[in-house]
Amino acid sequence: LVTNASDLKAGDQVVIAAKDYNYALSTTQNNNNRGQAAITKSGDNITFGSDVQILTLEAGTKSSTFGLNTGSGYLYASSSSGNQLKTQATNNDNGSWSISISSGTATITASGTNTRNTMQYNQSSSLFACYSSASQKALAIYKKVCAEETDCNKFAFSADLNTTYECNINDNLTLTVDAQYDSKASNNITYQWYS
């Protein structure tokens, strides 16, 4: 659970969830909104299935904003007349979101000209959309981190080029990189060790 917006940076992978409900933004893009997907909360952590949308934060088009990359496009507040949350292929101001967090409640607001720009969870309709004010249910943001030092001592991942993988440990980390990545200089793999 992210409790301070300053802990968010470009490259982070996040999940947007309803603060007081066991649902998160779904991978399902409806005509005018995003569906909900079930999550399990345990303290400040969540677990979930493949139907939950993992978003990658990118620099937005305006200062101190983020683009929310779905992997196939960018979430954006798409209307001033309807409560719409859609996905577009390239980003713009309506898909550049300011994020503030207070007491675990995340306020996520698009910075473009469309005035229905506050992302919220609509519990009665089981969806996520954008509204002209915080009139629906509050949101929370969860960030992917290495949960335990022992988890970092032995782990595997499928390399995603131009992505940084961090793990803060004291010692005993073994890293094996598949030859298909390591042997190609064009991949520019850099290993950085933290302790």
N, C-alpha and C positions, 0 to 999 in steps of 0.2 A: 504494500500500500504506500503510495507516494503522499507524504504529508507536507512537503515543501516544494513549490514549483521550481525552485532553484536546483533541485536534484534532477531535473529533466534536461536532456541535451540532445542535439541531433545525433541520430544513430541508435538511440534507445528504442527498444521494443516494448510496447505498452498494450494494455487492455483497458478499455473504457467500460465501466460497470455501473449499475444502479447502486447507489450508496447503501440503501436499506433493503435491497432485494437481492435474491440469488440469481441475477441475470446480468449478462454482459452483451455488448454489441455483437451481433451475429455476422457471419460471413454472407448472409442472405441480403442482397440488395433488392428491396421491393421497388415499385414504381416511384414512390415519393419518400421512402423512409428506409431505415434498417430494422431488420427483425431482432428478436431477442434470442439468446442461447443460455442454457442453464450453466451455472458455475457452483462450486462448493467453496464456501469461505471457512477459513480456520485462522482465527486471530487476524493478523495483517496479511495473510497469504490466501491465494485462491488456487484451485485446480479446475481444469476444464477440458472439454473435448475439442475435436477438430472443427466444430461448427462455430467456435468463438473467433472473432476477428482479432488477429494480432496486427497492430499498426506499428510502422516504423516512423519515428519522428524525423522530419527534415526541416531545414531552415525554410521559413515562410517567405512570402514576397515582401512583407513588411517587417520592420525591426521588432524583435522580441516576440515573434510569432512562429508557429510550427505548421508545416504541412503534415497531414496524416495519411501516409502512404499505405494503401491496402495490399500492395503487391501488384495490383492491376490498374491503379489509379489513385485519386485523392478524394477524400471526403470533403464535401462542400455544402454550405448553406445556399440552397438553389433558388430561393424565392423571397419576395416581400409580401406576398399575398397568401401563401400556403405554408404549412408547417412541414417543410421538406428538407431532407438530408439525402443527398445523392452522391454518386461517384463520377468524377470527370477524369479524362485521360491525362491532361496536363493541369498544373496548379495555377491559381490566380488568387486575388485578394479574398474572394469568398471562400477559398479553401485554406486560408492562412489564419490559424487560430491562436488567440491569446489564451493563456492558461494561468489561472490563479487558484490557490488551494488554501482553505482555512478550515481547521478542525476536520481534516479528511474529506471535506466537500470540495470538489473540483468545479470551477466555473470555466466553461469552455465556450469561447465566443469568437465567431468568424469576424474578420476585420474588413470585409468588403462592403458594398453598397446595399446588398440585400438585408432587409431589416429583421426578418425572422432568422436570427443568427445565433441564438443561445441553445446549445445542445442540451437536451433533457431526455429523461426516460418517461414514457407515457405508460403507466402501469395498467390502466384500464384497457388500452388498445394493444398492449404487449409489443411495444416498438420504441425505437429511438428516433427522434426527429429534432427539428430546430423550431424555436418559438421566439416571440418578440420579447419575452421576459422569462424569468425563472418561475414559470407558472406550473410546471409539472414536478417530477421527482428528481432529486439531486443525484449527481454523478460522483464517482470516485475513479481514480486512475491507479492501476497496478503496473509496476515495472518489472521486467525480467532481470533477475540478478542471480548470482551464484549464491545459493542459500546458506550453505555451510562450508567451512574450510575443508572438511573431509571430502565433500563432494568435488572439490576442485583438484584433489590429489590424483584422481583418475577419472577422466571424462573423455567423451568423444563428441565430435560435431562434424557435420557435412560442411565443408568450407564454402563460404559465400564470398566471392571476391569483392574487394572494396569494403569489407566489413571488419570491424575491430572486435576481437574476442578478449575480454579481460577476466582475470581471475586473481584475486588477491590472496596469496598464500605465504607461508613461512618457508616451506621446503618440500621436497619429495614429489615434485611435479614431473611427469614424463609426458612429452608431446611427440606424437607420431603423425607425420603429414604424408598423405598418400602421394606416391611418386608422380602421379599425373598433374598434381599441383606444384610440387616442390621442384620438378625438373624443368619447368617452363619459366624462364626469366621474365617473360612478359606479364606473369601473374603478380610480380612484385610483392611476394610474401615477406612480411617482416615479423620477427619474433621479439616480443618485448616481455621481460620478466619483472614481476613486481613482488616485493616482499615487505 
